[in-house]
Amino acid sequence: MIDPPTSAGGRDAVLLRAREGLWRAVRSRDEHAAAAAVFAALDDGAGAEDVLLEVIAPVQHKVGTEWAADRLTVAQEHAATAIQDRIITAMADRVPVTRPRGGRGTVAVACVDGDWHVLPTRILAEVLRHRGYPVDFLGAQVPTSRLIAHLHRTAPAALALSSSLPTHLPGAHTAISAAQAAGVPVLAGGAAFGADGRYARLLGADGWAPDARGATAVLDGGAGRRASPPARRCRPADRGGSAAPRRPGVHAGLPEQTATGAEHHGRARGTGARDAHVHRGPAGAHRRGRAPRRGLPGHGPVHR
């Protein structure tokens, strides 16, 4: 059983039925039943954001938990994740997103280089769209050099960057520093940054959020959690996205990375399901070299 909601009636009952139905469907790889469970909740009055965050996300978390306990194979986890991804696409066709609100800059959403756990970022992107944000969804495993070149071309208001595994934190550090050098503030999210965002703070992100609702709160300038200034400020990577320096004061504080290369690459694409709860003013002109430092909407820059 998936954890039930606190109340048995009304909205909670609708979402519970949808969660239970979706879990049964993805476990048996029945895409039609999965769609029926989700669309029934929408027809019964559940909002798209509630379905994304209280049906699809917890079911995906359950898929990952079952995979980690060896009760689902990697192939079964991939099949379940693919069904969930297609359901999100079908939802987008069925429930129109909010027209982008004036004055809100575009939010780029991406996974760090090497991170294939795309579904949490997909959920975040859809929630942001439903909140009226223009979204530039870049997907999984975006090479840092390509990401930074894209940020220079498009000048988004913020980058929501997801990292699911601690093994990707050095790459996240490079991406954070390089994005900030391009003048784009970074909102970090994902299990790799720690349950309290400690590694987002350590790596110098402008903000951190534990989930999609928290990310929208940060972007709205509301009650979202913001990363504190790191103990040492790291020099950003250059415009081309070259590696940031490996300062002992930063990388020595990261969690132990004990997995071998074979273990990491063999399991990396099967773990994204566990992270579905995480996951993150118009840009000024950029010039060659370091761009003007900006903070997240509603916040000043973390670095001073």
N, C-alpha and C positions, 0 to 999 in steps of 0.2 A: 504494500500500500504506500502511496505517496502521502506525505504529511498533510492532514486535512486542515482546512482553515479554522479559525477560532469560532466561527458561527456556522450553524447548520442551515440557516435559512437565507432566502433571497439571493443576492449577488454571490455570496460565498458558496451557496449550494450549486449555482450555475457553474462557477469556476471549478469547483470540486468535481462535478460530473465531467466537465471537459478534460480536466487533468487525468482522471482515471481512464476515460475513454481514449485519450491521446496516448497515454502510456501503453495501454493494451495494444493499440494499433501499431505504434512504432516498434514495439517488441516483436510483434508478429509480421512486421514489414508490410502492413496493409495500408497503403497510401490513401485509398478511398475512405476507409474507416477513420483515418487520422483527420482528413479534411472534414468529414461529417462531424466529428467531435468538436472541432474548432468552430466550424460554421454554425453549429447548433448554439454554441455559447454566444456568438455574435447575434444570432437571430433572437435569442432570449434576452438581449439587452446589454450584454457585457461590452465594454468599450474595447477598442483595438489595443490600447496600451495595457489594459488589464489582462487581456488574452496573451499578449507578448510576454509580460513580466510575471504573470501568476498562473499561466498554463504552459506555454512553450518553454520558458526558461527553467522552471522546476522540473519539467519532464526531461529536458536535456541534461540537467544536473543529475537526475536519477539514472539516465543512460550512462553517464560517466562513472557514477558510483558503482553501477553493476559491472561495467567494464573493468574498473580498478580491482574489483573483487573476483575477477575471472568468471563472472556469471554471464558475461557477453563477450563474444570474440571481437577482435578488431574489425572484422568484416561486418558483423552485426551492428557495431557502434557506428561504422561509416554509413551503413544503410539507414539507420535511425536518424542520423544527423542530416543525411541527404533529404529524407522525407520532411524533416522539420524545416529545412531551408526552402523546399518547394512550397510548403504550407505558408511560410511567410510571404513568398512571392504571390501566392494565390490570394492571401489576405490583402495585399497591396492593391490588387485588381478589384477586390470586392469592397474595400473600405477606402475611399479617397483620403489622401493625407491632407493636412491643413495647408492652405496656401501660405507660402513663406511670408512672414510678417515683416513689414518695413522696418529698416534700421537694424535688422539682425544679419550679421555677416555669416558667410559660409563656414561650416565646421567640416574639416577633413577628418575622416575616420579610417584608421588603418591598424593592421597588426605589424609588429616589429619584424624585421628581417629574420626568416627562419621559423616563424610562428604560423602554423597552419590552422590554428583554432579560431575559425572565422565567425562561427555562429554568435558568440557574444557581441562582437562588433556589429554584426548584421542587425541584431536586436536593438542595440544602441542607436544605430542609424535610423531604424524605423521609428523608434520612440522620439528621436529628435525631429524627424519629419512631421510626426503627429503633433509635436509642440510648436510647429511653425518655423523650424530652422531649415535653411537651405543646407543640404548635405552633399558632400563629395565623398562617396564611399569607395575606398580603394581596395578593400578586401584583405585577403591573407598574404603574409610573407612578402611584404613590400621591401625590396632592397633599399638600403638607406640612401645610397647615392641617387637612385631614381626618385625616392620620396622627396628628397631635398630639392632636386631639380623641379619636381612638380610643384612644390610649395613656392618656389621662386616664380614659376610661371603663373600660378593661380592666386597667390596671396590670400589664403583664407584667414578668417578672424581667429581661428584656433585649430589645433590638431588634437584629436582624441586618439591616443596611442594605447594599444592593448598588448599586454605580454602575459602569457599564461604560465610559462615555465621559468623557474629561476635561471636555467641555463641560458636564457635569452636576455638577461638583465644587462650584461655588458653591451650587447647590441642596442638595447633600449637606451642606455646612457649615451651612446654615440648619436642615436636619432634625436634624443631630447636636446643635446647640446647643439647639433647641427640645425635643428628646426629653430631654436632660439636665436642662433646666429643669423638666420634668415628673417628674424623679426616676428616669428610665429610662436605664440605661447602654447604650451603643451599641457593637456589634461591627461593624466595617466590613469589606467585602470587595468584590472586583471589580477589573477591570483598571484602572479610573480611578484607584485609590488607589496605583498603582505596584507593581512586582514585589516591592518590599521594604516596602510599606506606608508609604512616606514621607509621602504626602498624607493618610493616616489620622492620622498623628502631627501633621502640620501643622494639620489641621482639628480636632484635639482629641478624636478618638474614644477611647473607653475601651479598645478592643482592636482588633486587626486579625488576619486569618487569610488565607493564600493560597488555601485550598481548604476543602472541607466537612470533611475530617478535622481540619484545623487549627482550624476553628471549634469543633468539638466538644471538642477538647483545651482550648481557651481556656475554654469554658463548663464543662468538667469541672474546671477549676482545674489542668490538667496542663501539658503542655509547649508549648501553643500560644503564638504570638508575641503580645505585648501592645504596644500603642502607647505610646511614651514621652510624658511631658508636653510639650505644645507650648511654644515659646519665649514666646508671649504667650497668656494666657487670654482667650478671646473671651466677651463678654457673651452669654448665651443669648437666643434670641428669646422673646417673651412667650408666654403660654399659648395665644393664638389662632394661633400659628404665623407671625407676621409676620416679615419678613426680618431676619436678624441683620445687624449693622453690617458694612460692607465695610472691614475694617481693612487698611491697606496691608501690614502685617507678615504677614498671612495670605494675602490674595488675590494679592499680588505674587509669592508663591512658587509659585503654581500653574503647571502647564504652559501653554505658549502655546495659545490657543484660536483657531486660524487658520481653521477652517472657517466659511464664510458660513452664514447662516441657511438658505438653500436647500440647500446641501450637507449641512448637519447633518440637516435634516428629511427630505431625500431618502434619506439613507443610514442614519439611526439605527435603523430597525426591521429592517435587514438585517444588523446587526453582532453581535447577541447571541450567535450561534452560536460566535463566537471566544472567548467568555468562560466557557465551561462548566466550566473547571477552577477557577474562583474560588470565579467564589464559590464565617455569619458565622458565694435565699430569698424567699419571698413578698414582694410589694410592700407597702410601708407606705401608709397613707392619705395622699392628696394634699390639700393645701389651696391656696386661691387664691394665685397668685404662685409663687415658686420652691419646688419640692418638695425634701425632703431628698435630698442627693446620695448615690447608691449606686454601687458598683462592680460589675463582672461577677462572677459566682459564682467564688469562689476567689481573687479579687483585690480589693484596695482600689480606691477611685476613683483615676483617673489625676490629676485635678485636685486640688490641695491648697489 
